[in-house]
Amino acid sequence: MMDEDKAVVIDFLRRCVLYSDESIQRKKGRGDLEEIPKWKAYRDFTDYAIKEIEEGKLDDWFSTPPPQKKGPLNELKISKLEHQDRVKIIDGLIGPRPIFVAATCSDDGIHNLGLLSTVAPASNSPALLTCSLSQDRDARPRDTLVNLKQNGNITLHLLPTSIEGIRIAEAAAAVLPANESEWGIFEAEPPNLPGAIASIHCRLVDQHSLPKGAVATLCVLAIDSISLPEELHEELLKGGNSNNLYQHGWCNIHPSDADWSHLIR
């Protein structure tokens, strides 16, 4: 594995050297001589790095570090923690979780968008999801929950791993009065959310108030249909996954892809 990693890095650095040589020649041809010394220094430094890798002087850069020794496990009494500390610990451990923009509509015709990170599969046959819907910071029930209780319809939009996806998430998380629609932020008309990579169309089939002390409602959603590109459809049937945004930790959003994976058979 080390030899393969070194070959990839060396190939990249050689391309950098070639690009530097070509850039220097272009600048000479244009008479742009002021930047040439910087390009030569970059070119020589990169070429020297290639030689050090080939001679094995940087092998420790490519070796797998030894596993870190872990201390004894400490037991935390969750009920004794402050709310914010409890949130950070639970979110950091139980994740990553996919981020969805939930689209609902009130009986008055006001379309709402909200950011959800509590969606989880509950059953494949029938196809059911669960999500927990709480209150906003002003103790007002979320518009998503209010609209769901009114007519039961919701669409969950999956976000791409891009700056555009981040902007969509932030816009959907904006707290607006119940009579205002987040769709105006996108200058778009429902039901198609610009930038979404897939949309899961659901309906509310059950709801449960959580035990005393909790302000959230656990909603059970039946999946009626899913809108997605053909290429993603084929990738999922092959056992692949969607490249979408996840929440991992307190309010931290990350791409879902990792450097490696393992299939459990």
C-alpha positions in Angstrom: 0.0 0.0 0.0 2.9 2.4 0.8 4.4 1.9 -2.7 1.1 2.6 -4.3 0.6 5.8 -2.2 4.1 6.9 -3.0 3.6 6.4 -6.7 0.4 8.5 -6.7 2.2 11.4 -4.9 5.2 11.2 -7.2 3.1 11.2 -10.3 1.3 14.3 -9.0 4.5 16.1 -8.1 6.0 15.3 -11.5 2.9 16.9 -13.1 3.5 19.9 -11.0 7.1 20.1 -12.2 6.0 19.8 -15.8 3.4 22.5 -15.3 6.0 24.8 -13.7 8.4 24.3 -16.7 5.6 25.1 -19.1 4.6 28.1 -17.1 8.1 29.4 -17.1 8.4 29.1 -20.9 5.1 30.9 -21.4 6.2 33.8 -19.2 9.5 34.0 -21.0 7.6 34.1 -24.3 5.4 37.0 -23.0 8.3 38.8 -21.5 6.7 38.5 -18.1 10.0 38.0 -16.2 9.1 39.2 -12.7 7.3 36.0 -11.6 9.9 33.5 -13.1 12.1 33.3 -10.0 9.2 32.3 -7.9 8.2 29.6 -10.4 11.7 28.3 -10.6 11.9 28.1 -6.8 8.6 26.2 -6.7 9.8 23.9 -9.5 13.1 23.1 -7.8 11.5 22.5 -4.4 9.0 20.1 -5.9 11.7 18.2 -7.9 13.7 17.9 -4.7 10.7 16.4 -2.9 10.3 13.8 -5.6 13.9 12.7 -5.1 13.5 12.5 -1.3 10.4 10.3 -1.7 12.2 8.0 -4.2 15.1 7.7 -1.9 12.9 6.6 1.0 13.7 9.7 3.2 10.0 10.4 3.7 8.7 6.9 4.2 7.4 7.7 7.6 4.9 10.1 5.9 3.3 7.1 4.2 3.3 4.6 7.1 0.2 3.9 9.2 0.5 5.4 12.7 0.3 3.0 15.6 -3.1 2.9 17.3 -3.4 5.4 20.1 -3.6 4.0 23.6 -7.0 4.7 25.2 -7.5 5.4 28.8 -10.3 3.9 31.0 -13.9 4.7 30.1 -15.5 7.3 32.3 -19.2 7.1 33.1 -21.1 10.3 32.5 -24.4 10.9 34.3 -26.3 12.4 31.4 -29.0 13.9 33.6 -26.4 15.9 35.4 -25.0 17.7 32.3 -26.0 21.1 31.1 -28.3 20.9 28.0 -25.7 22.2 25.6 -23.0 19.8 26.8 -25.5 16.9 26.6 -26.3 17.9 23.0 -22.7 18.1 22.0 -21.8 14.7 23.4 -24.8 12.8 22.0 -24.5 14.5 18.6 -20.8 13.7 18.5 -21.3 10.0 19.3 -24.5 9.2 17.4 -23.5 10.3 14.0 -23.0 11.1 11.3 -26.7 11.6 10.4 -28.0 12.6 6.9 -29.2 16.2 6.5 -32.6 16.7 4.8 -34.5 19.8 3.9 -38.1 19.1 4.7 -40.8 20.7 2.6 -44.3 21.0 3.9 -47.3 23.2 3.2 -49.9 24.5 5.7 -53.7 24.3 5.0 -53.5 28.1 4.3 -51.1 27.4 1.4 -47.9 28.6 3.1 -45.0 26.4 1.9 -42.3 25.8 4.6 -38.8 24.5 4.5 -37.0 23.1 7.5 -33.6 21.4 8.2 -33.8 17.9 9.7 -31.1 15.6 11.0 -33.2 13.1 12.9 -34.5 11.1 9.9 -33.9 7.4 10.2 -35.2 4.2 8.5 -37.7 2.3 10.7 -38.8 -0.4 8.2 -38.1 -1.4 4.6 -41.4 -3.4 4.0 -43.4 -1.3 4.4 -41.1 1.6 3.8 -41.2 3.7 6.9 -39.0 6.5 8.3 -39.0 8.2 11.7 -38.1 11.7 12.6 -38.2 13.8 15.8 -39.7 17.3 15.5 -39.2 19.7 18.4 -39.6 23.4 19.0 -37.6 26.4 17.9 -35.5 28.5 20.2 -38.5 30.6 21.1 -40.5 27.4 22.2 -42.7 27.6 19.1 -43.6 24.3 17.6 -41.8 23.8 14.3 -43.8 24.7 11.2 -42.9 21.3 9.8 -44.7 19.6 12.6 -47.7 21.9 12.5 -48.1 21.4 8.8 -47.7 17.6 9.1 -50.4 17.4 11.6 -52.7 19.5 9.3 -52.4 17.4 6.1 -49.7 14.8 6.7 -47.6 15.5 3.6 -43.9 16.0 3.6 -41.0 15.8 1.1 -37.4 15.2 2.3 -34.8 16.7 0.0 -31.3 15.3 0.1 -28.4 17.8 -0.2 -25.3 17.7 -2.3 -21.8 17.9 -0.8 -21.0 21.3 -2.2 -21.0 25.0 -1.2 -24.4 25.1 -2.8 -25.6 22.3 -0.5 -24.3 24.2 2.5 -26.1 27.4 1.4 -29.3 25.5 1.0 -29.0 24.0 4.5 -28.4 27.4 6.0 -31.3 29.0 4.2 -33.6 26.2 5.2 -32.5 26.6 8.9 -33.6 30.3 8.9 -36.3 31.0 11.5 -39.1 32.9 9.8 -42.7 33.7 10.9 -45.2 31.0 10.2 -46.9 33.2 7.5 -43.6 33.5 5.5 -42.1 30.9 3.2 -38.4 30.0 3.0 -38.9 29.2 -0.7 -38.6 33.0 -1.4 -35.0 32.8 -0.3 -34.3 30.4 -3.2 -36.5 32.4 -5.6 -38.0 29.0 -6.5 -41.5 27.5 -6.6 -42.3 24.2 -4.8 -42.1 21.3 -5.0 -38.7 21.1 -6.8 -35.9 22.4 -4.5 -33.0 23.7 -6.6 -29.8 21.7 -6.0 -31.4 18.7 -4.3 -29.9 15.4 -5.4 -33.0 13.3 -4.5 -36.4 13.8 -3.0 -38.3 11.4 -0.7 -42.1 12.0 -0.8 -43.8 10.8 2.4 -47.0 11.1 4.5 -47.5 11.0 8.2 -49.0 7.7 9.4 -48.4 7.9 13.1 -47.1 10.2 15.8 -46.1 9.8 19.4 -45.4 12.3 22.2 -42.1 11.6 23.8 -41.9 10.8 27.6 -42.5 13.5 30.2 -39.9 16.2 30.0 -39.3 16.0 26.3 -40.9 18.6 24.0 -40.4 16.7 20.7 -42.9 14.6 18.8 -41.8 11.3 17.1 -43.3 11.1 13.6 -43.6 7.9 11.6 -43.6 8.6 7.8 -44.6 6.2 5.0 -42.6 6.6 1.8 -44.9 7.0 -1.2 -42.3 7.7 -3.9 -38.7 8.9 -4.4 -37.4 11.2 -7.1 -33.8 10.7 -8.1 -31.6 10.7 -11.2 -31.3 7.5 -13.2 -27.5 7.3 -12.6 -28.0 7.5 -8.8 -30.8 4.9 -9.1 -28.4 2.5 -10.8 -25.6 3.2 -8.3 -27.8 2.4 -5.4 -29.0 -0.9 -6.9 -25.3 -1.9 -7.2 -24.9 -1.3 -3.5 -23.5 2.2 -3.7 -24.6 5.3 -1.9 -25.5 8.9 -2.4 -22.9 11.6 -1.9 -24.8 13.8 0.4 -24.3 16.1 3.5 -24.3 14.7 7.0 -24.3 16.2 10.4 -21.5 14.9 12.7 -21.1 16.7 16.0 -22.9 19.8 17.2 -24.0 21.8 14.1 -21.1 20.5 12.0 -22.0 19.5 8.5 -19.7 17.1 6.5 -19.7 15.2 3.2 -20.7 11.6 3.6 -17.9 9.9 1.7 -14.9 8.5 3.5 -11.5 7.3 2.3 -12.5 3.6 2.7 -15.5 1.3 3.3 -16.2 -2.3 4.1 -19.1 -4.4 3.0 -20.6 -6.6 5.8 -21.9 -9.8 4.2 
